[in-house]
Amino acid sequence: MTAGPEGRGAAPRRGRWLALVVLAAAAVAASALPTWVTARAGTALEGDVVVRVPGTEAAPEVLAAAVALLASAGALALVGPVGRRVVAVVTAACGALVVAAALAVLRDPAGAATAAVAARTGVEPVAPDAGLTAGPVVTTALGVLVVVLALALLRARGAWRQRSRRHEVPRTPAAGAAAPGAAAGGAGPDDDDRADWDALSRGDDPS
């Protein structure tokens, strides 16, 4: 028996969306690895010290959003139509978090580098001299693309069947359904045993 058009299209469609969300998570995580901020601070022993701050330190929320996107991709492989919409909302929230974290670094690179400079020099500077790389700009663009991907996933059409029924409530027979023996019109094993016992009580041999 061959599957209908919806059955043939459901798996590839789900696979495409799953691949896109995984790709988005990988791209967001990769964008946080390079240096985002280059800060310069003066120390008593070493003079001026240059501290390079990667995105994972300047905006740790970006890496957290990438992990959440991976989790969303895993959920997308199992859920049905309602779950797909929930995953789309979570994906959009991850994209918004990425954009907000990257914009915060763009607005205040010195503030984003303060903790890293303090860890490197042992002294927390008031306002270190900080410069930006292209990292926060790239990550901001990726966050916007993640939001667009989430909106497209939310509006996705076609068959989207639930893969896992593990948490569904099993169906129970109706309260008025007759027992198999009663439905067939015959007596069950319990009725036969009871009739034999009554015959023995009367002194009859049921055999």
WORA-V833802 format. One record per pair of residues at least 6 apart in sequence whose ideal C-beta (glycine too) atoms are under 8 Angstrom apart, sorted by the first residue. I is the first residue (numbers start at 1). GAP is how many residues later the second one is. If there is no record, write none. Layout:
i=I gap=GAP
i=I gap=GAP
This chain:
i=6 gap=152
i=6 gap=153
i=7 gap=152
i=9 gap=149
i=9 gap=150
i=10 gap=148
i=10 gap=149
i=10 gap=150
i=10 gap=151
i=13 gap=143
i=13 gap=145
i=13 gap=146
i=13 gap=147
i=14 gap=62
i=14 gap=63
i=14 gap=146
i=17 gap=59
i=17 gap=136
i=17 gap=139
i=18 gap=55
i=18 gap=58
i=18 gap=59
i=20 gap=129
i=21 gap=48
i=21 gap=51
i=21 gap=52
i=21 gap=55
i=21 gap=66
i=21 gap=70
i=21 gap=128
i=21 gap=132
i=22 gap=47
i=22 gap=48
i=22 gap=51
i=24 gap=45
i=24 gap=67
i=24 gap=118
i=24 gap=121
i=24 gap=122
i=24 gap=125
i=25 gap=41
i=25 gap=42
i=25 gap=44
i=25 gap=45
i=25 gap=48
i=26 gap=40
i=27 gap=115
i=28 gap=34
i=28 gap=37
i=28 gap=38
i=28 gap=41
i=28 gap=66
i=28 gap=70
i=28 gap=111
i=28 gap=114
i=28 gap=115
i=28 gap=118
i=29 gap=33
i=29 gap=34
i=29 gap=37
i=29 gap=38
i=31 gap=24
i=31 gap=31
i=31 gap=104
i=31 gap=107
i=31 gap=108
i=31 gap=111
i=32 gap=22
i=32 gap=23
i=32 gap=24
i=32 gap=27
i=32 gap=30
i=32 gap=31
i=32 gap=34
i=32 gap=103
i=32 gap=107
i=33 gap=21
i=33 gap=22
i=33 gap=23
i=34 gap=20
i=34 gap=21
i=34 gap=99
i=34 gap=101
i=35 gap=17
i=35 gap=18
i=35 gap=19
i=35 gap=20
i=35 gap=98
i=35 gap=100
i=36 gap=17
i=36 gap=18
i=36 gap=19
i=36 gap=22
i=36 gap=23
i=36 gap=69
i=36 gap=73
i=36 gap=76
i=36 gap=96
i=36 gap=97
i=36 gap=99
i=36 gap=100
i=37 gap=15
i=37 gap=16
i=37 gap=21
i=37 gap=68
i=37 gap=72
i=37 gap=75
i=37 gap=76
i=37 gap=79
i=37 gap=93
i=37 gap=94
i=37 gap=95
i=37 gap=96
i=38 gap=12
i=38 gap=13
i=38 gap=14
i=38 gap=15
i=38 gap=92
i=38 gap=93
i=38 gap=94
i=38 gap=95
i=39 gap=11
i=39 gap=12
i=39 gap=13
i=39 gap=14
i=39 gap=70
i=39 gap=71
i=39 gap=74
i=39 gap=77
i=39 gap=78
i=39 gap=89
i=39 gap=90
i=39 gap=91
i=39 gap=92
i=40 gap=8
i=40 gap=9
i=40 gap=10
i=40 gap=11
i=40 gap=88
i=40 gap=89
i=40 gap=90
i=41 gap=7
i=41 gap=8
i=41 gap=10
i=41 gap=76
i=41 gap=79
i=41 gap=80
i=41 gap=82
i=41 gap=84
i=41 gap=87
i=41 gap=88
i=42 gap=6
i=42 gap=7
i=43 gap=6
i=43 gap=78
i=43 gap=79
i=43 gap=80
i=46 gap=75
i=49 gap=68
i=49 gap=71
i=49 gap=72
i=51 gap=62
i=51 gap=65
i=51 gap=66
i=51 gap=69
i=51 gap=70
i=51 gap=77
i=53 gap=59
i=53 gap=60
i=53 gap=63
i=55 gap=7
i=55 gap=8
i=55 gap=47
i=55 gap=50
i=55 gap=80
i=55 gap=81
i=55 gap=84
i=56 gap=6
i=56 gap=7
i=57 gap=58
i=57 gap=59
i=58 gap=47
i=58 gap=51
i=58 gap=54
i=58 gap=55
i=58 gap=58
i=58 gap=78
i=59 gap=42
i=59 gap=43
i=59 gap=45
i=59 gap=46
i=59 gap=53
i=59 gap=77
i=59 gap=80
i=61 gap=36
i=61 gap=37
i=61 gap=39
i=61 gap=40
i=62 gap=35
i=62 gap=36
i=62 gap=39
i=62 gap=40
i=62 gap=77
i=64 gap=33
i=65 gap=29
i=65 gap=30
i=65 gap=32
i=65 gap=33
i=65 gap=36
i=65 gap=78
i=66 gap=28
i=68 gap=22
i=68 gap=26
i=69 gap=22
i=69 gap=25
i=69 gap=77
i=72 gap=15
i=72 gap=18
i=72 gap=19
i=72 gap=22
i=75 gap=8
i=75 gap=11
i=75 gap=12
i=76 gap=7
i=76 gap=8
i=76 gap=11
i=77 gap=86
i=78 gap=84
i=78 gap=85
i=78 gap=86
i=79 gap=7
i=79 gap=8
i=79 gap=83
i=79 gap=84
i=80 gap=80
i=80 gap=81
i=80 gap=82
i=81 gap=79
i=83 gap=79
i=84 gap=69
i=84 gap=72
i=84 gap=76
i=85 gap=69
i=87 gap=66
i=88 gap=62
i=88 gap=63
i=88 gap=65
i=88 gap=66
i=89 gap=61
i=89 gap=65
i=91 gap=55
i=91 gap=58
i=91 gap=59
i=91 gap=62
i=92 gap=54
i=92 gap=55
i=92 gap=58
i=92 gap=59
i=92 gap=62
i=94 gap=52
i=94 gap=56
i=95 gap=48
i=95 gap=49
i=95 gap=50
i=95 gap=51
i=95 gap=52
i=95 gap=53
i=95 gap=54
i=95 gap=55
i=96 gap=47
i=96 gap=51
i=97 gap=46
i=98 gap=41
i=98 gap=42
i=98 gap=44
i=98 gap=45
i=98 gap=48
i=99 gap=41
i=99 gap=44
i=99 gap=45
i=99 gap=48
i=100 gap=43
i=101 gap=38
i=102 gap=34
i=102 gap=35
i=102 gap=37
i=102 gap=38
i=102 gap=41
i=103 gap=33
i=103 gap=37
i=104 gap=8
i=105 gap=7
i=105 gap=27
i=105 gap=31
i=106 gap=26
i=106 gap=30
i=106 gap=31
i=106 gap=34
i=109 gap=21
i=109 gap=22
i=109 gap=23
i=110 gap=17
i=110 gap=18
i=110 gap=19
i=110 gap=20
i=112 gap=18
i=113 gap=15
i=113 gap=17
i=114 gap=10
i=114 gap=11
i=114 gap=14
i=117 gap=7
i=117 gap=8
i=117 gap=11
i=118 gap=6
i=118 gap=7
i=179 gap=9
i=181 gap=6
i=181 gap=7
i=182 gap=6
i=187 gap=8
i=195 gap=11
i=196 gap=10
i=199 gap=6
i=199 gap=7
i=200 gap=6
